[in-house]
Amino acid sequence: MTKLTTSESWKCIKTASKDAGDFTFLFVGNITLDEAKPLIETYLGGLPTIHRTENFRDTKMDIRKGKYTNVFSKKLETPLASVLIIASGKCEYTLKNDVLMSFLTQSLDKVYLESVREKRRRFIWCECLRTTQPLSE
């Protein structure tokens, strides 16, 4: 895929949300079935379904190698910017690596917040850094 327009994106979203028949919903929290049932019937019971069968197709959309810059511009009343930096590689899933990734995440978040929000006096909201490790290879 070399170019995806906004209208094509919306078309994909509308097509995917036409049929909620094979969606799986997971509810967590302090709620009983008696409390949840009327909410489920109201908000999920009316979702559309066309009883289609979808098949999974692995499109091999791995993270591409190299350095890339994509700029998307849209005029906003309040100017803002988003930056996404992805670094990928192989890492064995172990408790030690999980703790080290957590330490790395917290350290870089702290450095980023201090350098941007505190020193440069810029308002930011961010999830900052997220690390993930595969559960299995």
HELIX and SHEET records of a PDB file:
HELIX    1   1 THR A    6  ALA A   16  1                                  11    
HELIX    2   2 LEU A   33  TYR A   43  1                                  11    
HELIX    3   3 LEU A   95  LEU A  113  1                                  19    
HELIX    4   4 GLU A  114  GLU A  118  3                                   5    
END                                                                             
